């Protein structure tokens, strides 16, 4: 099973998703204090849709049900470049402060992949998320919410 990690005590409040974890091992290796968050188990299918940014987890309710929203994209080059650059900043911050973390190499490899992305080679508008784009190319595809 996979997990969504929300801010605790924020039932029915949109925008409280904090992290996502594909496995128990991923959850165990997030840099969080678990009692400070609401952790909800979800199906692998729902997780994959969130991971590749086709769905967003809007909020959760008192019954631990998650309300999802389907996402659509029409990226032009500049907004996609901004998305990539912002993601790289987050990854670099993690890498600079977690050199001994179990997932350091995975995120370092993804950082390299983002650095090597040729935005000029993409046909615009890109009608999918960056994560879906990489997934379709059988490349590593990670979501910012997976960052430990």
C-alpha positions in Angstrom: 0.0 0.0 0.0 0.9 3.6 -0.5 0.5 6.7 1.7 -0.6 10.3 1.6 0.7 12.5 4.4 -1.4 15.5 5.3 -1.0 18.2 7.9 -2.6 16.9 11.1 -6.0 18.2 12.3 -6.8 19.8 8.9 -9.9 17.8 8.1 -11.8 19.1 5.0 -9.2 21.8 4.4 -7.8 21.9 0.9 -4.1 22.2 0.3 -2.9 20.3 3.3 -1.1 17.5 1.5 2.5 17.4 2.7 4.2 14.3 1.3 3.5 11.0 -0.5 5.1 7.7 0.1 4.9 4.7 -2.3 5.9 2.0 0.3 6.3 1.6 4.0 10.1 1.9 3.5 9.5 5.3 1.8 7.3 6.4 4.6 9.8 5.3 7.2 12.6 7.3 5.5 10.7 10.6 5.2 12.3 13.4 7.3 9.1 13.9 9.3 7.9 13.4 12.8 5.0 11.1 12.1 2.8 12.1 15.0 2.6 15.6 13.5 0.9 14.4 10.4 -2.3 12.6 9.3 -1.1 9.5 7.3 -3.7 7.8 5.1 -3.2 4.6 3.3 -4.3 4.6 -0.4 -4.3 2.1 -3.3 -1.2 1.8 -5.5 -3.4 2.9 -8.4 -4.4 6.2 -6.7 -0.8 6.7 -5.6 0.5 6.4 -9.2 -2.0 8.9 -10.4 -0.9 11.3 -7.7 2.8 10.6 -8.3 2.6 11.4 -12.0 0.5 14.4 -11.2 -2.7 13.3 -13.0 -4.6 13.6 -9.8 -4.1 15.8 -6.7 -5.1 14.9 -3.2 -7.2 18.0 -2.3 -8.1 17.1 1.3 -9.2 14.4 3.7 -12.3 14.1 5.8 -13.2 12.7 9.2 -13.6 9.1 7.8 -10.0 9.2 6.3 -11.5 9.5 2.8 -9.4 11.5 0.4 -11.0 13.9 -2.0 -9.1 13.9 -5.3 -9.1 16.3 -8.2 -8.1 15.4 -11.8 -5.4 17.7 -13.3 -4.9 19.0 -16.8 -1.9 20.6 -18.3 -0.9 22.9 -21.2 2.7 23.8 -20.4 4.6 26.2 -22.5 8.4 26.3 -22.3 8.8 29.1 -19.7 6.3 27.7 -17.1 7.8 24.2 -17.6 11.3 25.7 -17.1 10.1 27.4 -13.9 8.6 24.2 -12.6 11.8 22.3 -13.3 14.0 25.0 -11.7 11.8 25.1 -8.6 11.9 21.4 -8.3 15.7 21.4 -8.7 16.1 23.9 -5.8 14.1 21.6 -3.5 16.1 18.6 -4.5 19.4 20.5 -4.2 18.4 21.6 -0.7 17.7 17.9 0.3 21.0 16.7 -1.3 23.1 19.5 0.5 21.6 18.5 3.9 21.2 14.7 3.6 24.4 13.2 2.2 23.9 10.0 4.3 20.2 9.6 3.5 19.1 6.2 2.1 17.6 7.9 -0.9 20.4 10.3 -1.6 21.5 8.6 -4.8 18.0 8.3 -6.2 17.4 12.0 -5.8 20.9 12.9 -7.0 20.2 10.8 -10.2 16.9 12.6 -10.6 18.6 16.0 -10.2 21.0 15.0 -12.9 18.1 14.0 -15.1 16.4 17.3 -14.6 19.7 19.1 -15.4 20.0 17.2 -18.6 16.4 17.8 -19.7 16.4 19.6 -23.1 13.3 21.8 -22.9 13.8 22.8 -26.5 13.2 19.2 -27.6 9.7 19.1 -26.2 6.6 19.8 -28.3 4.5 22.6 -26.8 2.0 22.9 -25.4 2.9 19.9 -23.3 -0.5 18.5 -22.4 0.8 16.4 -19.5 2.7 16.8 -16.3 6.5 16.6 -16.3 6.2 13.4 -14.3 3.8 11.9 -16.9 6.2 13.0 -19.6 9.2 11.1 -18.0 7.0 8.1 -17.2 5.9 7.9 -20.8 9.6 7.9 -21.8 10.3 5.1 -19.3 12.6 7.4 -17.4 12.7 8.0 -13.6 9.6 9.9 -12.6 9.5 11.4 -9.2 7.0 13.9 -7.6 8.1 16.8 -5.4 5.9 15.4 -2.7 8.1 12.3 -2.6 11.1 14.3 -1.5 12.2 13.2 2.0 
